[in-house]
Amino acid sequence: MFDATEDESAIDRTKAGLLDITAEMVGPTDGLEGSDLSPTPAGFTYFGQFVFHDIVFSQIFGLPKPTGKTHHLTNASSQGLDLSGLYGRGPVVDAHLYDVPDGADLSACRFPIGLPCMKDSMLPVDRKSVQGRDLPRIDMSGKFISVEGRRSPYRPLVADPRNDDNLVLSQLLCTLMGIHNRIVDLLLGSGTDPAEAYKGARVYLTSVYRTVIINDYLRKVLAPEIWDHFFASDDFLGAGVSALETFNALPLEFTFGASRFAHAMVRQFYVVNDRSVEEPANLRKMLSFSSLRPGGEIPIPENWIVDWSRFASTDTPSKAQSARRIGPFLSKELTIAGLSAELNGTVRPVAFMDCWRCYDLGLPSGQDVAGAVKTALGDSIDVPVLTGNGMLPTAACAKRYVYNAGRLRAALQRHPEFLSQTPLSYYIIQEASVLGSDGSHLGPVGSYVVAATIASALFKAADTDITSRRLIPDVEPKTLAGLLDLNDTAKVSDEVLGGLIGSQGFQ
């Protein structure tokens, strides 16, 4: 915390300083400038959010302890990269999440999927092919939502309700549901019984999911040398893996530190599909399509269904828009709007809470973590420890955000404590700006914490056998775009999908 004065306590002075600094972290208001954007497609922002939800479901309780520790963190997630955000605990324990196939065998093996809001439709749960789908949503009595629109409190019928946080995330979950159902239907059509069809679809889809995380997502967001350190081998078992242990408790340095870098990638405006090219959707509108928010616009209207070629695409030329560069200049909504809150209910912007939680939960400073990572890596990879002027906006940022960078620099210089003992979440995004190719990816410290946590989560998954020849089967596809294409029969035919499943031994 900042030092207390005669007039202010350490807590009050720290909060005041953070409010002063984070209010100046706002980037351009339209978010459409080419220089403001990274090489990473925008879909990876939300795929990363889904992955982090798979690893951690933190619960913070204000429980004073004699030791002076204020909060305890427990994790309601399995902590393994096992697609728990889709499958929950499976159809035996979480039977309410599943549907049964047609026929005499009533083994639950599919997901009910909703329809978007459109004319002349009845209930959202059916099996007819409709362009665009929504999550299944039910009212408090368990009845499915009418597609005519919201009339009373509803909730998504999903394993992890956080994955209904925004339009892109809920559409990602809905797409994964559709892919699972498509695989199950193919296997049922070939004579496989429902229970085995469920298992086969889950094993194949989970293997593809893990491959995409390491081969595509982490390749884009990690420093290349750190990716190599952990994953550079045919089976993703790099040299750094041998020094890891599985975590009994998820590191706070990841949960409330390094993982927050994804907020810097969030755009202020998005082209959702061809209908919104002329008038992109702002972030506040994207957040409104959720059962979790008061007055949320659900079910999702037909004209808001996400076109994945706008978020991740292998097409040339690609229509996919880019995520923002990782750095200390965030979308306006995250620096101004009250989208988060303290334990006492005080509504705060996301940028403030990302920093405040580092102090409130007693995380080590960015500089201390950098020193620890430097020690862990030894002489194999250079890890500069940023402090003082190294924590000020870079020359590239000053050129890109002429007005905003000057104001942030002035705010930072008003609080020198922040520059030498920097909250970890801020250090990570500043490091990316300085050492991550101008925010194209994370720097070494952020990369190390993210990579070590995800690698450990992979080994912690219940179905992982680290004595096997390969930790992850050699599956196709290996990219996010390829994964999303599995839900599109025009891009991946039933014959091709059946071949992908069959050739990998997942019958």
N, C-alpha and C positions, 0 to 999 in steps of 0.2 A: 504494500500500500504506500501511497504518498505519505510523507511525514505529516503528523498533526501539527497544527499551529495553535496559538492561544484562542483563536476564533473558530477554528474548524477541527473536527475530529479527523482521523486518518481516513475513515470510510467516506465521510462527506466530502473531504478534499479530493479523494481519488475519484469519486463519482462525478464531481464537478469538472475535474480535469478530463475525464473520459467523455463527458457530454460536449465539452469544448472541442476536443479533437475529433470525435466521430461525426459531429455535425458538419465537419469540413471534408469528410471522406466521399462526398458525392461526386460522381462522374458526370459526363454530359447527359442532359436530360432525355435525348432521343435514343441514345445507345446504338445509332446506326452508322457512325463514322467507321470507315475501313480501318484506320490506324488504331481504333479502340478495340479491335477484335483480334482474336487469336487464331491459330491454324486449326484449333479443335472445333469440330461441329457442335452445335448447341445441344444436341441430344445427349451428349456425354455429361452435361451438367446434371441432368435428371436421372440418367442411368447411375451416376455416382451416388446420388441421393438414395436411390433404391438399394444399392449395394451397402451403403453405410447403415441404412435401416436394417438390413439383413444381419449386420454384425452387432449392432447395439440398439437397445431400447432402454434408455437410462431413466431411472426414477430417482429424483432428488427429494430428500426429506429434511426439513429443518429440525434436526435432533441435537440439541446442545450436549456436549460431552465434557467430562472433567478435564480431558486432555487439551481442550481448547478447540478441537475440531468441531466445526459447525454443521457440516453436512456429511451424509453417507450416501454413496452411490451404489445402487444395485442394478443389475442388468436383467431385464425380463426376456432377452433374446437368447437363443442357443449359442450365439457368438460364432457359429460356424457358417461358412458360405454354402448354405444348403437350400437356398430359395425358400426360406421360411416365410418370407413376405408373400409368397404365392401359395405354398402348400400348407402352411401352418404346421400342425402336428400330424397331418395325414387324415384320411377319411374315417379312421376308426375313432380317434379322439376328437377331432374337429369335424364330425359328420355334418354339422349344420352348414359348412362351407361348400358341400358337394352335392352333385346331382347324380341320378342313376341313368343308365342307358335304356333304350327301348328293348323290350324282351323279357324273358322269364327271370333272368339273373338280375337281382336288384342290388348288386354290389356297387357302392358309390365309387365313381371313377372319373367324373367330369365336373366342370364348374358351370353353375348357372351364370349366364351373362345377360346384362340388360340391353335394352334398345335405347337409342337416343330419342330425344323429344322430337316427334314429327307427327304430321296429321294421319288420321285414320289408322292408328296402331292401338292395339289393346295392351295387354300386360307385357312387361319387358322380357319375361323369360320364355323363350321358345327356341327352336332349333333351325328355323329357316334362315337362309343366307340373306343378310341385310348389310349393305355397305355402311360400315361404321357401327361401332358398338359402344356401350357404356358399361360401367361396373354394375353388378346387381345391387340394388338398394332397397331396403325394407323400412317400414315404419316401426314404431315402438311396439306394435302388437304382432310384428313378424310378417305382415302382408307386404307384398312387393309394391314398389312405387308405381303409380300410374304414369305413363309417358306424357301425359298432358302437362305435367309440371308439378312443382313442389306445393303441397297444401298443408303439411304438418311436419314435425321433426322426422327426419330420416337418417339412416346410417348405412354405410356401405357394408355389404355382406362379404367381407374380406378378412384375411388372417391378420393383417396389420393395418389398422385404420389410418396410420400416418401416410400410407401410400395413396391416400385420397387428398393430399395436401394441396395439389394444384392440378391444372388441366393436363399438363404433359406427363406428370407422374402417374395420375390415375389412368391415362390412356396407355402408358407403358405397361402397367399391371394388367389392364384389360387385354392388351395384345398378347401378353404371356399366357393369360387364361385361354385365349383363342388358339394359340399354338399348341398348348397341352391338349385341348379338346380335339384339335385336328389330328394329332398323332394318335390319340386314343381311338378315334373313329377309324383311322386307317388300320390299326392293329385289330380292332373288333371285326372289321370287314374281312380280315385275313383268317378269322377263326380263333383269335386269341380270346381267352375269357376276360371279363372286366377287371378282375383283381390284377391279373398279370399285365393287362393293357395299361392300367394305371402305373404299375411299377416300371414298365418299360418306358413309358412317356416321361416319367419323373427322372429316371436315371439318365436318359438321353438329354433332356432339356437342361438338367442341372450340370451335366458335363459341358454342354455348349456354353452355358452361362458362366461357368468358372473359366473356361478358355477365353471367352470374350473379355472378362475382367482383366486377366493377366496379359493376354496377347494384344488387346486393342485399347482398352480403357487406361490401364496403367502405363502402357507405352506412350500414351499421349500426355498424361499428367505428371509422370515422374521424370526427374533428371535421368538422361540415358545411362549414365554411369551407375546410378543407384538401381535402376531396373536390371542392369547386367549383374550387379552384385548379388541380387536376390533370385533372379529368374533366368539367367542366361544359360540354359541347357535345354535339351530336347524335352525333358519332362518338367521344366520350370523349377528345377532344384539347383539354384545358383550357389556360389561359394558362401554367401552370407547366411544361408538357411541353417547350416549346421550350428551356428551360434545362437539360434532362437530356441525359445521354449514356448509352449502354449501358455496363454495367460489364464490364470484362475479368475482374475478380475480384469476387465478391460481397462487399458491404460487411460487415465484422464488426459494425458498428453495428446492422445488421439481424439477422444470423445469431445473434449471442449477446447482443443487446441488445433491440431493439424487438420482435422476433418472440416473445419469451418472455412477452409480455403474455397470450397465450392460456392459459397455466397458471392465471392468476387467474380465468378463466372456467369452469374445470372444477368441476363439482358433486361433492359427496361421495356423493350418492344420485341414482339415475335410475329413472323408470318407463319400462321398456323397451317394454312392450306391455300389452295389457289384463290379462294374467295376473299382472303384477307391480304392479298398482295398490295393493293392500293391503300389499304387502311390497316396496318399491323395492330395487333392487340397489345395493350399495355399490361404490365405485370400485375397490376391490381385486378384487371379483368380476368387474367389467367388464374389468379388465386380464388376468384369467386365461384369457380366451378368445383365445388366441394361440399360434401355433406357435413363437413366439420365446421363450417363457418356460418354464422347467423345469416339467414336469407340467401344461402348459397343457391346458385342457379343450376338446379339439377332436376331431372336428368340432363346430361349435356346435350344441348341442341345439335341437330344434325349438321348444321353448317359450322360447328366448332370441332368436329372430329379431326384429330391430328393426322396430317399427311406426313408420314415418316421420311419421305424424300426431302422434306424441308428441315429435318433435324439430323439425319445420318443417311448418307447415300453413297453408293459406289458408282453412280452414273457420272458420265463425263460429257459435257460439263455438269458439275453438281449444282443442284438447287439448294443444297443444305446451307443454312445460315450458320454463322460461327458464334461460339461463346465469347464472352468478354475475356480480355487478358487478366491473368491473376495478379492482383496488385491492390493497393490501398484505396482505389477509387471505385466505389460500388454503385450499383443502380440506385437511383433516387429513392425508390420505395424502401430500400433496405436501410437507408441512412436517416430517413425522415419519418416514415409511417410507423405507428406502434403495432408491430407485428409480433412482438415478443413481450415477456413480462418477467419481473422479479418474483421471488417466492412470496412476497407480501402483496402481489397483485398489481404493483405499479407497472403500467404499460410503457414499454421502451422500444426504440428501434432495434433492429437486428444487429447493426454495427456496434451499438453500445453494449448489448448483452454479450456479444461474442468476446469483447474485451473484459467486461465486468466479471463474467464467470471465472475467468482465469485468476483474478484476485480473490473472488469469493470462495472458490474451491481450493485455493492454495497451490495452484500449479506453479512449477518452477518457471522462471522467466525464459524468454526466447534465447537469451544469451547463455543461460545455464544449460538449457537443452542442447544448444549448438556445441557447447563444450563437451557434453556427454557423448554426442554423436561423433564429434571429432576424435574422442578417445576410442570409441567403439570401432571406428573405421581405420584407425592408425594412420599409416602413411599411404594406404591404398587409394584414398580419394581425398582431395583437398576440401576442407570445410571451413571457410572463413567465418569468423564470429563478428557479426555486424553490431555496431554500437555507435552512439553519437551521431555524426553526420551521415553515417551509413544507414540510419533509420529515416532520413529525410527523403522526400520525393526525388527520384532520379532525374537526370537531364532529359531522358526520353519522355518521362511523365510531364516534366515542366514544359516541354515542347508540345506535347499532345493536349495537355489540360492547362493552358496558360493561366487562366484566372483561378481555377480550382487548386492547382498545385501550389500557387503562392499562398493562398489562404491556409491550406493544410500545413505547409512548411511553418508559417507563422504560429499556428496553434501548437504544433509539436515543440517549437522552440520556447514557448511559454511554459512548458512542463518538461524540464530536462530529466527528471526522474524517469519519465516514460522512455526516453532515448537510451538509457543505460540499463534499465531493468524493464524490458518491454514485455507486455502480455503476449503469451505464446501465439495466440491466434493472429495478432497483428504482425508479429515477427515473421510468421510463415508467409503471409501475403507480401510483405515488404521484401523478404528474401527472394521470393519468386520474381519480383520486379527487378531486383538487383542482379541475381545470379541465375535466373531461370529464363534466359533469352528474352528479356523484356516482358516477362509474364506469360510466355508461351507455355511454360510448364513450371512445376515447383522447383525450388532450390534444393540443395542437398539435405538440409535438416527436415523440411517438410516432406520430401520424398522418402527419407529414411523412416520416419515415424509412420507414414501411411503404408509403405511397403512392408515393414516389419509386422504391423498390425494385421494387414490382409493376409500375409503369408501364414501367420500364426492362426488366423481364423480358418484358413483352408485346412490346416493340419488338425484343428479342433473339431471339424465336422465329423459327425458320428460315422459316416460311411467312408471316411478316408483311411486308407491302409498305406502307411508310409513305408511298409516293407515290400509293397508290390513293385512291379517293373515300372509302372507309370503312376504318378499321383493322379493325373487327369487323363482319361482315354484320349487318343488322338482323333478328335471329332471335327467335323465340318458342320456349320460354318465357324469361322474364327473371328469374325468382326461383328460389331453391333448392327451394322446395316444388314449383314447376312442373317443375323438372328431375327431381326424384325421382318425381313422378307419371308420368313417361314410362315407367316400368317396370311400371305398374299398368294392365292392360287395362280394369279397371272404371272408372278415372278418365279414361284417354285411350285411346279405341278405336283399332284399326288404321286405320280410315278417317281419323280426326282426325290421327293421327301421320303418316300418309302425306301428308295435306294440308299439315301443318307443314313437312315435308321438301320437298315438291314446290313449295310456294309461295315458298320461299327459293332455288329454283334449285339444290338439292343432289341432283338426281336422279342 
